[in-house]
Amino acid sequence: MGESADVVVIGAGVAGLTAARDIARTGATVAVLEARDRVGGRTLTRELGGGLVDLGGQWVGPRQRHVLKLADSLGLQRFHQHHQGTKVLEVRGERRTYQGKVPSLPLLSLLDLQRIIWKLDGLAKRVPREKPAAAPKAAEWDALTVEDWKQRHVPTWGARAALDIATRAVFAAEPSELSFLSFLSYVHSNGGLMPLTEIEGGAQAERFVDGAQSLSRRLAEGLPQGRVVLSAPVKAVLQDARGVTATTEDGRTFRARYAVVATPPALAERIDFGADLPPGRRRAHADIPMGSVIKVVATYATPFWREAGLSGEAVSDVGPVRLCFDDCGPHGRHPALVGFFLGDTARAWTGRPAEDLHRAALADFARFFGPQALSPVAIAALDWKQEPFSAGCYTGLPRPGTLTAIGDALRAPFGRLHWAGTETAIEGCGYLDGAVESGERAATEVAARLTAPDVG
């Protein structure tokens, strides 16, 4: 008959483990099934060059109240992301430098960019966070890509380049593949376009001393022993009048009254939920693919870029590395740089040997910050498109036409199944904050049903 619990949770990332913790606190029993041989989902902290680095999600910001509250409750320490110094901007192959928040662009482009930011923030506020398909121009906006909108509304080359760079940095996707409605919904969910792109006061403000994977590790440690089952990919979650049965690829079964599915929609497509899964939910599984990113971290003997007055920040529209940050540990210890291959560039390099990724990243680091970047102490790369239980990062990205077609399907329970994951979040969508919020919501939904008469 297999194992049993009151609730089975599919996925031991931040969302699934948050849901499991909150459900367990009600006194219910929980089993968490994780396909990987580790917890953490799209976070991964490992030792490199004598210190800890994050090869997955790593940042949190002051607006992200759900994850910050969770981190504080778990006793996790944070430190500020370094951003002092001169920044590097490459546009059209030309290297520019600047201080502060204003990029080095022609005056007309800067004025146009500020106008566009105000315009996008205003449009985003017209998209209800709980139901993007109810926006006044939902159908029109969902039929457009960000590229379509840009071509119609952004006249200067500098502002266009800045919007392209921001889209790749925030979504790990090209403007031509992202629904404009989903773009606006994401911006509203996270409090505006600038908070998504900034360090000070923004989504990249802080990091965890023990790495972002420590969130999931601490959550898992707080559950009863044996309740988190690793290396257990789920192939089916089927329900009947009395409960659900989750079956793993190796034939193990787990019986529960309810289930929380905390995987990205693109991975949920691999699971059999039965023939009566609602059409909207099926569309969500098929048409919300993951972003494309390769992350490279290089550690060094000294933070030579800081010594030269550089912040370690760089953005570029040429070369494989499109985005770079200082990745040093607290107080500048364990000097490191982190670079991102994004969108088309990530797809062009996916599947290449790690040595090729390392060489390409170091060449770009050297172009940004000087030849010392070519001599790291250690270097590591992670191609998230090649991760079988992620299929990409940072988050799922609705194709044009998807949000208006699926309606409420991302969050609406299906019988005894409830859905979590940062893609389903109302606040902090796409971030660790959204993962926590979604897990809390799913746990609240399930807890209410566990204490009510069981009517299916």
Steps between C-alpha positions, in 0.01 A plus 500: 500500500806728522546782749231735625466852636231763531665708225756417235711788365666468160826696496750583777586850389419808706129495404442131574691500827327819618165334433614183676619689806178697536283191452705299750452777756127427497574148622443335162751253358689591183712314248718708265613334177799649321637389163853621570746350747487826696258760625500858372349491153632795301742595778833323523782600736836329472859543611730655241853626553477484876163669548129468424346614173147487363457340159122558512280770650685711754358848563223648713374857527338719767155482337498121514322464833413130477852367449653749744259395774574134429876558500482683832291221653765248390783710641669554163743791481520731199748753368478788253586451135806708412428771243734789574725615217493550125264289290555370149247526217558353154253606233552441128846373583608828662625483860371778725538560872283691744439565870176468693173394340503702176649305206737666257263566209420803281273757666204432271528128570512564876190719484324241286603223742359685800175559311479131412559392861217725617278374219567132574448543875170676433379226266612230745281647773198443273562124504335338805762294680246232592357472148705647213240387245257754650714798398313753282715425194593144592425346160682774312806491726514121509505486121814718496857413589720746687685543169174594324422765762856633494495547124179703525577713805877539550657730238862543613767233453639551852167444674434197279837354590437562871159331485653201319773470764250531786269238349782249461633572849164468676340219298792308344311533172490712187242779459369317193389191696327656800134597517461871572214424741719256692778761506264756654358246745851411615594865544187567709559188710844631592424866563626662180763468232785676680476286818550198274822636352666680791727391784450769764136472606435250221472128440881450508556679832612213725637146502509221755822437692443123470361521146142501379470120514518534880132603490398156377751314713372663819138440400571133431684461830189628679282219365477158669775263394423303187229736380713635213558230240781578254571348157128440458379645167121488490337368184132511606277673755152352464201564720177328593211572736709428811846632421800517268768253402844625395709246312874540446690387193640201691152383597469625857158627598397763754139532608361824647178694543636799303801594291697820447682510166794742539672467164524746210217453247747377237602212729144427610434416134702181554262377772178311427216674684222306330287558195276758669771757572341836404594639156636820654739307717612286206566818302706638789717188502557517124545875447699632797854393411797579721745782442848425364805569714853374552665626817879518539682582825876563514693546825823698529791562736405868533203719402712678239199678347419666832864605534465666156187688607256275313180370657506162326176585319485475124222471244556433133319434175804324351691188602361202689500667845213749496498580873768495770517575873752506780454162673732543797398365838428714808749785557667427168626160604522223239533732195281393208314616190176353368389520138183405316444370148138596430226431247625433147861503617433232763326283241788545256746373761287233667646151493854627439782355716558678830849598389354694207259684729783582739724642226222709350396643837855585603561676170197722563599560863841613373340735248284650775757521781851430370737211422524384862158344448664234281672341803235374744569279801199289407206517260167321461213522253144370515283478190148499639348396166690174541366438851237225448289603799510873424507524117616859539494800732414740649127440462223393263414758233151502345503511122278757326134410538553269796393712799166596345439138396568341840316751719521388865651159425845568645366521856151343490492161680409200288303264721744391771800658327638839599774692319806685628820634349623852432314505164172491694588784737304823531791681666863445405419290194816343357706552816570317826242730654234370263597142579445562871173687442366221280592233752326691777188542288484134401548395862215727611271351235582142600486565874145636463393182319668270753292646783173504302276201426658299216274542199771450238 
